[in-house]
Amino acid sequence: MNTIEPEITNLRIHIAPVGYEIDRIVLPAKKMKADKMFLLVHENPSTDKATKFYSKIEKKLEKLNIDVVKEYHNRLDLFKIIKSVKEIIEREKQNIVYVNLASGSKIQSIACMMACQMFNDNSNVHPFYVEAKEYLGFSGEPISTGIRDIQQVPTYEIQRPVQKLVTALQIIQENDGKISKKEMAKFALEKKIISVQAENMSQATFASLDKNIISPLENEWGFIRVEKVGRTRWIHITSEGQNAAEFLI
């Protein structure tokens, strides 16, 4: 008798920052039948006390036939962590993504939650928190053992700029964070983030740039500031814009 294997269309992807936990990464993956695990690990292992846990977690997951991928980032940088999680979410957009908020540091937990709220475009991202069965305190060994409960966490959306504003922010950043309005208009037309159909192209271009790019970036998001020097208007990226560029671009 011929049998046809059903095609698996969605893999169960887990994302977990590695801190001083083992059970709170491995046991949820086992219980929730994960197919692949992305471990977020520090880019400089020599300064990371959690390094000793990487191989232990990896071995336990491999025994469960769970594929393991290490993603390196600066575990102390909120925006770098957000970017790491965002890139995994985008890479795995066809699958179901579960993000562990309990396995790393507080800053990693915050960054993971923010990434879930900003980049859940396909409604396939599910953050969760794992309550430990017993807390031991850190003495070079895991700070908890077992798990008591896995709680799903709702993802209330955090708005992010539309793509044309992200593209504009990238243009400014790639020009050392400062660009003249005239140059910005040229790049905006080339990148097709503004379009102009008028007899007076120059005037219409600047009007479109002001309305569709500069005004929202400056007044709604606070990512840029505009300064007039002589007859030239300069667009500067702000510290908020620099931070946003870290994970949006």
C-alpha positions in Angstrom: 0.0 0.0 0.0 1.4 3.3 -1.0 1.5 6.0 1.6 2.2 9.7 1.1 4.0 11.6 3.9 2.4 14.9 4.7 4.5 17.8 3.8 5.7 19.8 6.8 5.0 23.4 6.1 5.9 25.1 9.4 8.9 24.3 11.6 8.9 25.2 15.3 11.8 27.6 15.7 13.0 28.6 19.2 15.1 31.7 20.0 16.9 31.8 23.4 19.5 34.1 24.8 22.2 32.1 26.7 22.7 33.4 30.2 23.2 31.2 33.3 20.4 28.8 32.5 20.2 25.3 31.0 16.8 23.8 32.0 14.9 27.0 31.1 16.2 26.6 27.5 16.3 22.9 27.0 13.1 21.8 28.7 10.7 24.2 27.0 12.3 23.2 23.6 11.6 19.5 24.5 8.1 20.1 25.8 7.2 22.3 22.8 8.8 19.9 20.3 11.2 22.5 18.8 12.7 21.7 15.4 15.5 24.3 15.5 17.1 26.4 18.3 18.8 29.7 17.8 21.1 30.4 20.8 22.0 34.1 21.2 25.6 34.1 22.5 28.0 36.9 23.3 30.3 37.9 20.5 33.3 38.0 22.9 33.4 34.7 24.8 36.4 35.7 26.8 34.4 38.3 28.7 31.2 36.1 29.1 30.7 34.0 32.2 27.9 32.1 30.4 30.4 30.6 27.9 30.6 27.3 29.9 26.9 26.7 29.3 27.0 26.8 25.5 28.3 23.3 24.9 26.1 21.8 27.7 23.0 23.3 26.2 24.0 22.3 22.7 24.7 18.7 23.6 21.3 18.3 25.4 19.5 19.8 22.4 21.3 17.6 19.9 20.3 14.5 21.9 16.7 15.7 21.4 17.4 15.9 17.6 17.0 19.7 17.7 19.1 21.6 15.2 21.3 24.2 17.0 22.5 27.5 15.5 24.6 30.0 17.4 23.9 33.7 16.7 26.7 36.0 18.0 25.9 39.5 19.2 26.8 42.0 21.9 24.7 40.8 24.8 25.1 44.2 26.5 23.7 46.3 23.6 19.9 46.5 23.5 19.8 47.5 19.9 22.2 44.9 18.7 20.1 42.2 20.4 16.9 43.5 18.8 18.6 43.4 15.4 19.8 39.8 16.0 16.3 38.6 16.9 14.8 40.6 14.0 17.1 39.0 11.5 16.1 35.5 12.7 12.4 36.4 12.6 12.8 37.6 9.0 14.8 34.5 8.0 12.2 32.2 9.5 9.1 34.1 8.4 7.6 30.9 6.9 7.9 29.1 10.3 6.5 29.4 13.8 8.9 31.3 16.0 8.9 31.0 19.8 11.1 33.5 21.7 12.3 32.6 25.2 12.2 35.7 27.5 13.5 33.9 30.6 16.8 32.4 29.7 19.1 35.4 29.4 19.8 38.8 31.1 17.2 41.5 31.7 18.4 43.5 28.8 18.2 40.5 26.5 14.7 39.8 27.7 13.6 43.4 27.0 15.3 43.4 23.6 13.6 40.1 22.7 10.2 41.3 23.7 10.7 44.6 21.7 11.7 42.6 18.6 8.6 40.4 19.0 6.4 43.5 19.2 8.0 45.3 16.3 8.6 42.6 13.8 5.6 40.2 14.1 4.4 41.0 10.6 3.1 37.5 9.9 1.7 36.9 13.4 3.9 33.9 13.6 6.1 35.1 16.5 5.2 34.0 20.1 7.2 35.1 23.1 7.0 33.0 26.2 8.3 33.1 29.8 9.4 30.0 31.7 9.0 29.8 35.5 11.7 27.8 37.1 10.9 25.0 39.5 13.7 26.0 41.8 16.0 29.0 42.0 19.5 28.4 43.3 21.4 31.7 42.9 24.5 31.9 40.7 27.7 30.3 42.0 29.2 29.2 38.7 26.4 26.7 38.1 23.0 27.2 36.5 20.9 29.6 38.6 17.8 27.4 38.4 16.7 23.9 37.9 13.6 22.4 36.3 10.6 24.3 35.0 7.2 24.9 36.7 5.2 26.5 34.0 5.5 28.1 30.5 3.5 31.2 30.1 2.6 32.7 26.7 3.2 36.4 26.5 0.9 38.6 24.4 2.6 40.7 21.7 1.2 44.2 21.8 2.4 45.9 18.6 5.1 48.6 18.7 4.9 50.8 15.6 7.9 51.2 13.5 8.6 53.6 10.6 7.4 52.6 7.1 10.1 51.3 4.7 10.6 54.6 2.8 11.6 56.3 6.1 14.0 53.5 7.0 15.6 53.9 3.5 15.9 57.6 4.1 17.5 57.0 7.5 20.0 54.7 5.9 20.9 57.3 3.3 21.7 59.8 6.0 23.6 57.3 8.1 25.7 56.2 5.1 26.6 59.9 4.5 28.3 60.1 8.0 25.0 61.1 9.6 24.8 64.5 7.8 23.5 65.4 4.4 22.4 68.5 2.6 18.7 68.7 1.7 19.7 69.0 -2.0 21.7 65.8 -1.9 19.0 64.1 0.0 16.5 65.0 -2.7 18.7 63.5 -5.3 19.1 60.2 -3.4 15.4 60.1 -2.6 14.5 60.3 -6.3 17.1 57.6 -7.1 15.8 55.3 -4.4 12.2 56.1 -5.5 11.1 56.9 -1.9 9.5 60.0 -3.4 8.0 60.6 -6.8 7.3 63.8 -8.6 5.2 64.6 -11.6 5.1 68.3 -12.1 6.3 71.1 -14.4 8.5 72.7 -11.7 10.5 69.6 -10.8 12.8 71.3 -8.3 10.1 72.9 -6.2 7.9 69.8 -6.3 10.8 67.6 -5.3 11.6 69.6 -2.2 7.9 69.8 -1.3 7.5 66.0 -1.6 10.8 65.5 0.4 9.6 67.8 3.2 6.1 66.2 3.4 6.9 62.5 3.0 10.4 62.1 4.4 11.8 65.0 6.5 8.7 66.0 8.4 7.8 62.5 9.7 11.4 61.6 10.5 11.9 64.9 12.4 8.5 65.5 14.0 7.0 62.1 14.4 10.0 60.0 15.1 12.7 62.4 16.3 15.3 60.6 14.1 16.7 63.7 12.4 17.1 67.4 13.0 17.4 70.1 10.2 19.8 72.9 10.5 20.2 75.9 8.2 23.7 77.1 7.6 23.9 80.0 5.2 21.7 79.0 2.2 22.1 75.3 2.8 19.8 73.1 4.9 21.6 70.2 6.6 19.9 67.1 7.8 21.5 65.5 10.8 20.8 62.1 12.3 19.9 62.3 16.1 21.0 59.9 18.8 17.5 58.4 18.6 18.0 58.0 14.9 21.3 56.3 15.4 19.8 53.9 17.9 17.0 53.1 15.6 19.3 52.6 12.7 21.1 49.9 14.7 18.2 47.5 14.3 16.0 48.9 11.5 18.7 48.9 8.8 
